Amino acid sequence: MNDWVKKLKENNIAKSFVYFIVGMASYPGLAIVNKIKISGTEHIKNLPKKNVLFVSNHQTYFADVITFLHIFCAVKWRRDNKLGVPLYLLNPFTRVKYVAAAETMKSSWLSRLFTWAGAITVKRTWRAEGTEIRRGLDPGDTRKISKALENNWVITFPQGTTKPYAPGRKGTAFIIKHHQPIVIPVVINGFWRAFNKKGLKFKKRGVQLSVQFKAPLQLTYNETVEEILEKVMEAIQQSKKYMLKSKHHLIKAIDK
Protein backbone atom coordinates (compact mmCIF):
# COMPACT_ATOMS: atom_id res chain seq x y z
CA MET A 1 0.00 0.00 0.00
CA ASN A 2 1.29 3.48 -0.88
CA ASP A 3 2.43 5.64 2.01
CA TRP A 4 -0.03 8.42 1.11
CA VAL A 5 -2.92 5.95 1.24
CA LYS A 6 -1.81 4.78 4.69
CA LYS A 7 -1.59 8.36 5.91
CA LEU A 8 -5.01 9.18 4.47
CA LYS A 9 -6.54 6.18 6.24
CA GLU A 10 -5.19 7.51 9.54
CA ASN A 11 -6.45 11.02 8.84
CA ASN A 12 -9.16 11.92 11.33
CA ILE A 13 -11.22 13.84 8.78
CA ALA A 14 -11.27 10.88 6.38
CA LYS A 15 -12.20 8.47 9.19
CA SER A 16 -14.92 10.81 10.45
CA PHE A 17 -16.42 10.94 6.95
CA VAL A 18 -16.53 7.13 6.77
CA TYR A 19 -18.07 6.97 10.26
CA PHE A 20 -20.77 9.40 9.17
CA ILE A 21 -21.64 7.53 5.97
CA VAL A 22 -21.60 4.05 7.53
CA GLY A 23 -23.25 5.31 10.72
CA MET A 24 -26.18 6.98 8.98
CA ALA A 25 -26.72 3.96 6.75
CA SER A 26 -26.73 1.51 9.68
CA TYR A 27 -28.55 3.52 12.36
CA PRO A 28 -32.12 2.65 11.23
CA GLY A 29 -31.36 -1.07 11.39
CA LEU A 30 -30.12 -0.76 14.95
CA ALA A 31 -32.57 1.68 16.49
CA ILE A 32 -35.69 1.80 14.29
CA VAL A 33 -36.19 -1.44 12.34
CA ASN A 34 -34.83 -3.33 15.35
CA LYS A 35 -34.38 -2.20 18.94
CA ILE A 36 -31.10 -2.11 20.79
CA LYS A 37 -30.56 -2.55 24.52
CA ILE A 38 -27.18 -1.29 25.75
CA SER A 39 -25.81 -1.85 29.25
CA GLY A 40 -22.53 -1.29 31.04
CA THR A 41 -21.36 1.92 29.35
CA GLU A 42 -20.26 3.11 32.79
CA HIS A 43 -17.33 0.72 32.34
CA ILE A 44 -16.07 2.48 29.22
CA LYS A 45 -16.70 6.22 29.59
CA ASN A 46 -13.61 6.93 31.71
CA LEU A 47 -11.16 4.62 29.97
CA PRO A 48 -7.83 5.91 28.65
CA LYS A 49 -7.73 6.52 24.89
CA LYS A 50 -5.13 3.82 24.25
CA ASN A 51 -4.17 0.28 25.27
CA VAL A 52 -7.76 -0.85 25.74
CA LEU A 53 -8.81 -4.17 24.22
CA PHE A 54 -12.48 -5.05 23.74
CA VAL A 55 -13.05 -8.81 23.46
CA SER A 56 -16.44 -9.99 22.25
CA ASN A 57 -18.41 -12.89 20.91
CA HIS A 58 -19.12 -12.56 17.20
CA GLN A 59 -22.42 -12.94 15.30
CA THR A 60 -22.05 -11.08 11.99
CA TYR A 61 -19.12 -9.80 9.96
CA PHE A 62 -19.96 -6.10 10.10
CA ALA A 63 -23.04 -5.28 12.20
CA ASP A 64 -21.27 -6.13 15.48
CA VAL A 65 -18.36 -3.74 14.89
CA ILE A 66 -20.56 -0.99 13.45
CA THR A 67 -22.73 -1.16 16.58
CA PHE A 68 -19.67 -0.80 18.83
CA LEU A 69 -18.61 2.29 16.89
CA HIS A 70 -22.08 3.80 17.33
CA ILE A 71 -21.93 3.18 21.07
CA PHE A 72 -18.41 4.56 21.50
CA CYS A 73 -19.44 7.74 19.68
CA ALA A 74 -22.62 8.04 21.77
CA VAL A 75 -20.59 7.64 24.98
CA LYS A 76 -18.30 10.45 23.81
CA TRP A 77 -21.45 12.59 23.64
CA ARG A 78 -22.32 11.58 27.24
CA ARG A 79 -25.07 9.15 26.32
CA ASP A 80 -25.49 6.48 28.98
CA ASN A 81 -26.65 3.07 27.71
CA LYS A 82 -28.47 4.53 24.70
CA LEU A 83 -27.87 5.88 21.22
CA GLY A 84 -30.55 8.52 20.90
CA VAL A 85 -30.54 10.77 17.84
CA PRO A 86 -27.25 10.10 15.97
CA LEU A 87 -25.88 13.65 16.23
CA TYR A 88 -22.75 11.98 17.63
CA LEU A 89 -21.80 11.09 14.06
CA LEU A 90 -20.98 14.76 13.49
CA ASN A 91 -18.04 14.44 15.90
CA PRO A 92 -17.31 10.72 16.29
CA PHE A 93 -14.82 8.93 18.49
CA THR A 94 -12.35 7.62 15.93
CA ARG A 95 -9.49 6.28 18.04
CA VAL A 96 -10.74 2.75 17.47
CA LYS A 97 -9.32 -0.15 15.47
CA TYR A 98 -10.97 -3.49 14.90
CA VAL A 99 -9.57 -6.86 13.86
CA ALA A 100 -11.06 -8.28 10.66
CA ALA A 101 -10.27 -11.06 8.24
CA ALA A 102 -8.45 -9.72 5.18
CA GLU A 103 -10.49 -11.88 2.81
CA THR A 104 -13.74 -10.49 4.29
CA MET A 105 -12.66 -6.87 3.93
CA LYS A 106 -11.95 -7.38 0.22
CA SER A 107 -15.31 -8.99 -0.53
CA SER A 108 -17.18 -5.86 -1.72
CA TRP A 109 -16.86 -2.12 -2.29
CA LEU A 110 -18.70 -1.48 0.98
CA SER A 111 -16.32 -3.65 3.00
CA ARG A 112 -13.35 -1.93 1.32
CA LEU A 113 -14.80 1.43 2.36
CA PHE A 114 -15.29 0.17 5.90
CA THR A 115 -11.59 -0.64 6.20
CA TRP A 116 -11.14 3.14 6.43
CA ALA A 117 -13.01 3.06 9.74
CA GLY A 118 -9.95 1.40 11.32
CA ALA A 119 -9.65 -2.20 10.15
CA ILE A 120 -6.63 -4.26 11.21
CA THR A 121 -6.71 -6.90 8.52
CA VAL A 122 -5.40 -10.34 9.42
CA LYS A 123 -5.22 -13.62 7.55
CA ARG A 124 -7.68 -15.82 9.37
CA THR A 125 -7.78 -18.72 6.91
CA TRP A 126 -6.10 -20.37 4.02
CA ARG A 127 -7.54 -22.69 1.40
CA ALA A 128 -6.36 -26.22 0.76
CA GLU A 129 -7.96 -28.14 -2.09
CA GLY A 130 -10.95 -25.81 -2.06
CA THR A 131 -11.53 -26.18 1.67
CA GLU A 132 -11.32 -23.27 4.10
CA ILE A 133 -9.08 -24.09 7.04
CA ARG A 134 -9.01 -22.05 10.24
CA ARG A 135 -5.74 -21.03 11.83
CA GLY A 136 -4.45 -18.71 14.52
CA LEU A 137 -2.95 -15.27 14.12
CA ASP A 138 0.54 -15.26 12.66
CA PRO A 139 3.31 -13.15 14.28
CA GLY A 140 2.92 -10.35 11.75
CA ASP A 141 -0.78 -10.02 12.51
CA THR A 142 -0.08 -10.04 16.24
CA ARG A 143 2.39 -7.17 15.80
CA LYS A 144 -0.26 -5.16 13.92
CA ILE A 145 -2.65 -5.45 16.83
CA SER A 146 0.01 -4.66 19.41
CA LYS A 147 1.01 -1.53 17.48
CA ALA A 148 -2.62 -0.43 17.19
CA LEU A 149 -3.02 -0.65 20.97
CA GLU A 150 -0.28 1.95 21.42
CA ASN A 151 -2.64 4.76 20.39
CA ASN A 152 -6.14 3.29 20.16
CA TRP A 153 -8.88 1.13 21.51
CA VAL A 154 -8.95 -2.21 19.69
CA ILE A 155 -11.94 -4.50 19.14
CA THR A 156 -11.24 -8.18 18.61
CA PHE A 157 -13.27 -11.36 18.40
CA PRO A 158 -11.22 -14.17 20.00
CA GLN A 159 -13.13 -16.90 18.18
CA GLY A 160 -12.45 -15.41 14.76
CA THR A 161 -15.73 -16.83 13.48
CA THR A 162 -19.45 -16.15 13.80
CA LYS A 163 -20.06 -19.76 14.82
CA PRO A 164 -21.23 -19.75 18.47
CA TYR A 165 -19.09 -21.51 21.07
CA ALA A 166 -16.17 -22.02 18.69
CA PRO A 167 -12.89 -22.27 20.64
CA GLY A 168 -10.98 -19.06 21.26
CA ARG A 169 -7.60 -18.44 19.70
CA LYS A 170 -4.44 -18.08 21.71
CA GLY A 171 -3.32 -15.05 19.70
CA THR A 172 -5.69 -12.83 21.68
CA ALA A 173 -4.43 -14.16 25.01
CA PHE A 174 -0.82 -13.73 23.85
CA ILE A 175 -1.46 -10.06 23.08
CA ILE A 176 -3.12 -9.55 26.48
CA LYS A 177 -0.26 -11.18 28.34
CA HIS A 178 2.53 -9.30 26.59
CA HIS A 179 0.92 -5.90 25.97
CA GLN A 180 -1.09 -5.77 29.23
CA PRO A 181 -4.07 -3.73 27.99
CA ILE A 182 -7.22 -3.00 29.93
CA VAL A 183 -9.51 -5.82 28.76
CA ILE A 184 -13.23 -5.09 28.45
CA PRO A 185 -15.41 -8.16 27.79
CA VAL A 186 -18.52 -7.60 25.66
CA VAL A 187 -21.49 -9.92 25.21
CA ILE A 188 -23.80 -9.35 22.23
CA ASN A 189 -26.98 -11.09 21.20
CA GLY A 190 -29.75 -10.86 18.62
CA PHE A 191 -27.57 -9.86 15.70
CA TRP A 192 -27.60 -13.35 14.19
CA ARG A 193 -31.41 -13.23 14.20
CA ALA A 194 -31.75 -9.71 12.79
CA PHE A 195 -29.09 -9.73 10.08
CA ASN A 196 -27.56 -12.06 7.53
CA LYS A 197 -24.05 -13.40 8.11
CA LYS A 198 -22.37 -10.29 6.73
CA GLY A 199 -24.61 -8.09 8.83
CA LEU A 200 -25.59 -5.89 5.89
CA LYS A 201 -29.08 -7.24 5.11
CA PHE A 202 -32.11 -7.85 7.29
CA LYS A 203 -33.11 -11.39 8.08
CA LYS A 204 -35.80 -10.42 10.59
CA ARG A 205 -37.30 -7.16 11.79
CA GLY A 206 -38.34 -6.13 15.27
CA VAL A 207 -35.51 -8.09 16.89
CA GLN A 208 -34.20 -7.13 20.33
CA LEU A 209 -30.47 -6.54 19.96
CA SER A 210 -28.34 -6.42 23.09
CA VAL A 211 -24.82 -5.23 23.86
CA GLN A 212 -23.44 -5.65 27.38
CA PHE A 213 -20.11 -4.13 28.38
CA LYS A 214 -18.64 -5.77 31.45
CA ALA A 215 -16.17 -4.47 34.02
CA PRO A 216 -12.50 -4.77 33.06
CA LEU A 217 -11.21 -8.32 33.30
CA GLN A 218 -9.23 -8.86 36.49
CA LEU A 219 -5.78 -10.05 35.45
CA THR A 220 -2.30 -10.03 37.00
CA TYR A 221 -0.78 -10.75 33.56
CA ASN A 222 1.23 -13.49 35.25
CA GLU A 223 -1.31 -16.06 34.14
CA THR A 224 -0.43 -18.43 31.34
CA VAL A 225 -1.79 -17.79 27.87
CA GLU A 226 -4.18 -20.72 28.38
CA GLU A 227 -5.46 -19.29 31.66
CA ILE A 228 -6.01 -15.86 30.16
CA LEU A 229 -7.89 -17.34 27.21
CA GLU A 230 -10.09 -19.33 29.59
CA LYS A 231 -10.98 -16.15 31.50
CA VAL A 232 -11.76 -14.31 28.27
CA MET A 233 -14.03 -17.05 26.94
CA GLU A 234 -15.87 -17.26 30.25
CA ALA A 235 -16.34 -13.47 30.33
CA ILE A 236 -17.82 -13.32 26.82
CA GLN A 237 -20.05 -16.30 27.63
CA GLN A 238 -18.58 -18.62 25.03
CA SER A 239 -17.06 -21.21 27.33
CA LYS A 240 -18.23 -24.83 27.51
CA LYS A 241 -20.32 -24.00 30.56
CA TYR A 242 -22.42 -21.53 28.56
CA MET A 243 -22.59 -23.83 25.56
CA LEU A 244 -24.19 -26.57 27.61
CA LYS A 245 -26.98 -24.37 28.95
CA SER A 246 -27.62 -22.29 25.84
CA LYS A 247 -30.82 -22.42 23.78
CA HIS A 248 -29.11 -20.74 20.83
CA HIS A 249 -29.16 -23.76 18.54
CA LEU A 250 -32.77 -24.64 19.37
CA ILE A 251 -33.96 -21.08 18.63
CA LYS A 252 -31.95 -21.00 15.42
CA ALA A 253 -33.52 -24.26 14.27
CA ILE A 254 -37.02 -22.92 14.99
CA ASP A 255 -36.31 -19.67 13.12
CA LYS A 256 -35.37 -21.45 9.89
C-alpha atoms as one frame of an Amber mdcrd trajectory, in Angstrom:
protein
   0.000   0.000   0.000   1.294   3.483  -0.885   2.432   5.636   2.013  -0.025
   8.416   1.110  -2.922   5.947   1.244  -1.807   4.775   4.690  -1.586   8.364
   5.911  -5.015   9.180   4.471  -6.542   6.177   6.243  -5.187   7.509   9.541
  -6.452  11.024   8.836  -9.162  11.918  11.334 -11.217  13.840   8.783 -11.271
  10.883   6.384 -12.202   8.466   9.187 -14.917  10.813  10.450 -16.418  10.937
   6.951 -16.532   7.129   6.770 -18.069   6.971  10.261 -20.773   9.404   9.170
 -21.641   7.526   5.970 -21.600   4.047   7.533 -23.251   5.305  10.719 -26.182
   6.984   8.981 -26.724   3.960   6.750 -26.727   1.512   9.676 -28.550   3.524
  12.355 -32.122   2.647  11.233 -31.357  -1.074  11.389 -30.116  -0.764  14.949
 -32.565   1.683  16.490 -35.693   1.800  14.288 -36.186  -1.439  12.340 -34.829
  -3.327  15.347 -34.382  -2.199  18.943 -31.099  -2.110  20.789 -30.562  -2.551
  24.518 -27.182  -1.289  25.752 -25.811  -1.852  29.248 -22.530  -1.289  31.044
 -21.362   1.918  29.348 -20.263   3.109  32.790 -17.332   0.718  32.344 -16.072
   2.481  29.223 -16.700   6.219  29.589 -13.612   6.925  31.710 -11.160   4.624
  29.965  -7.829   5.907  28.647  -7.728   6.519  24.892  -5.134   3.825  24.252
  -4.172   0.283  25.271  -7.760  -0.850  25.738  -8.813  -4.173  24.220 -12.481
  -5.053  23.740 -13.053  -8.806  23.460 -16.444  -9.986  22.247 -18.409 -12.891
  20.906 -19.124 -12.561  17.200 -22.419 -12.943  15.304 -22.055 -11.078  11.989
 -19.117  -9.802   9.960 -19.956  -6.101  10.102 -23.039  -5.275  12.203 -21.272
  -6.128  15.480 -18.356  -3.740  14.890 -20.555  -0.988  13.455 -22.726  -1.157
  16.577 -19.675  -0.799  18.829 -18.612   2.291  16.888 -22.082   3.804  17.327
 -21.931   3.181  21.070 -18.414   4.556  21.496 -19.437   7.740  19.682 -22.615
   8.040  21.768 -20.593   7.640  24.984 -18.305  10.454  23.814 -21.450  12.588
  23.640 -22.321  11.583  27.244 -25.074   9.153  26.322 -25.489   6.476  28.984
 -26.647   3.072  27.710 -28.466   4.529  24.702 -27.867   5.875  21.223 -30.552
   8.523  20.902 -30.539  10.766  17.836 -27.247  10.105  15.970 -25.882  13.646
  16.229 -22.753  11.983  17.633 -21.800  11.088  14.060 -20.976  14.760  13.487
 -18.042  14.444  15.901 -17.313  10.716  16.293 -14.823   8.929  18.493 -12.350
   7.619  15.934  -9.486   6.276  18.042 -10.736   2.747  17.474  -9.325  -0.146
  15.472 -10.970  -3.490  14.897  -9.571  -6.859  13.862 -11.062  -8.276  10.662
 -10.270 -11.057   8.239  -8.446  -9.723   5.180 -10.494 -11.876   2.812 -13.737
 -10.490   4.288 -12.664  -6.868   3.932 -11.952  -7.383   0.224 -15.309  -8.990
  -0.531 -17.184  -5.862  -1.716 -16.859  -2.120  -2.290 -18.698  -1.483   0.985
 -16.316  -3.654   2.996 -13.353  -1.933   1.322 -14.796   1.430   2.360 -15.293
   0.168   5.903 -11.590  -0.639   6.199 -11.137   3.138   6.427 -13.005   3.059
   9.745  -9.949   1.403  11.316  -9.648  -2.202  10.150  -6.626  -4.259  11.214
  -6.709  -6.899   8.519  -5.399 -10.344   9.420  -5.224 -13.619   7.550  -7.683
 -15.821   9.366  -7.779 -18.715   6.907  -6.101 -20.368   4.016  -7.538 -22.686
   1.404  -6.357 -26.215   0.763  -7.961 -28.139  -2.094 -10.949 -25.806  -2.056
 -11.535 -26.177   1.674 -11.316 -23.270   4.102  -9.075 -24.088   7.039  -9.005
 -22.046  10.236  -5.743 -21.034  11.830  -4.451 -18.711  14.523  -2.945 -15.274
  14.119   0.542 -15.256  12.660   3.308 -13.147  14.284   2.922 -10.350  11.745
  -0.776 -10.016  12.510  -0.076 -10.040  16.242   2.388  -7.165  15.796  -0.258
  -5.159  13.917  -2.655  -5.451  16.829   0.013  -4.662  19.415   1.005  -1.531
  17.481  -2.617  -0.427  17.187  -3.019  -0.645  20.972  -0.281   1.953  21.419
  -2.642   4.761  20.389  -6.137   3.285  20.156  -8.883   1.129  21.511  -8.951
  -2.212  19.687 -11.944  -4.502  19.145 -11.236  -8.178  18.607 -13.267 -11.359
  18.400 -11.217 -14.170  19.999 -13.131 -16.901  18.185 -12.449 -15.408  14.759
 -15.726 -16.830  13.479 -19.446 -16.147  13.798 -20.063 -19.756  14.819 -21.233
 -19.753  18.466 -19.087 -21.514  21.069 -16.173 -22.021  18.691 -12.890 -22.268
  20.640 -10.983 -19.059  21.258  -7.600 -18.436  19.699  -4.439 -18.077  21.709
  -3.323 -15.048  19.701  -5.691 -12.832  21.678  -4.428 -14.161  25.006  -0.817
 -13.731  23.846  -1.463 -10.057  23.078  -3.121  -9.553  26.477  -0.255 -11.178
  28.341   2.527  -9.304  26.588   0.916  -5.899  25.973  -1.086  -5.769  29.228
  -4.067  -3.734  27.994  -7.221  -3.000  29.929  -9.506  -5.819  28.760 -13.228
  -5.087  28.453 -15.411  -8.156  27.787 -18.520  -7.602  25.659 -21.490  -9.918
  25.208 -23.796  -9.347  22.234 -26.976 -11.085  21.196 -29.750 -10.861  18.623
 -27.570  -9.863  15.700 -27.604 -13.351  14.186 -31.412 -13.226  14.196 -31.754
  -9.712  12.790 -29.091  -9.730  10.075 -27.561 -12.059   7.531 -24.049 -13.399
   8.111 -22.366 -10.294   6.726 -24.612  -8.091   8.834 -25.587  -5.892   5.893
 -29.078  -7.236   5.107 -32.114  -7.849   7.290 -33.110 -11.395   8.078 -35.802
 -10.419  10.594 -37.301  -7.161  11.792 -38.340  -6.129  15.266 -35.514  -8.093
  16.894 -34.199  -7.128  20.327 -30.470  -6.544  19.963 -28.344  -6.417  23.085
 -24.824  -5.228  23.865 -23.438  -5.650  27.376 -20.113  -4.127  28.381 -18.641
  -5.774  31.454 -16.174  -4.472  34.017 -12.496  -4.772  33.060 -11.208  -8.324
  33.300  -9.229  -8.865  36.490  -5.776 -10.045  35.449  -2.300 -10.026  36.996
  -0.775 -10.754  33.564   1.233 -13.487  35.255  -1.309 -16.057  34.142  -0.429
 -18.434  31.345  -1.795 -17.790  27.870  -4.178 -20.715  28.384  -5.459 -19.293
  31.665  -6.011 -15.861  30.157  -7.893 -17.345  27.211 -10.087 -19.334  29.592
 -10.983 -16.152  31.500 -11.755 -14.312  28.267 -14.033 -17.051  26.936 -15.866
 -17.257  30.249 -16.340 -13.475  30.334 -17.820 -13.316  26.816 -20.054 -16.298
  27.628 -18.579 -18.621  25.027 -17.063 -21.212  27.335 -18.229 -24.829  27.508
 -20.325 -23.999  30.562 -22.418 -21.530  28.564 -22.591 -23.829  25.555 -24.192
 -26.570  27.609 -26.980 -24.373  28.947 -27.616 -22.286  25.836 -30.817 -22.417
  23.784 -29.115 -20.738  20.828 -29.157 -23.763  18.536 -32.770 -24.636  19.370
 -33.959 -21.082  18.635 -31.952 -20.997  15.419 -33.520 -24.259  14.266 -37.023
 -22.922  14.988 -36.308 -19.671  13.116 -35.374 -21.454   9.894
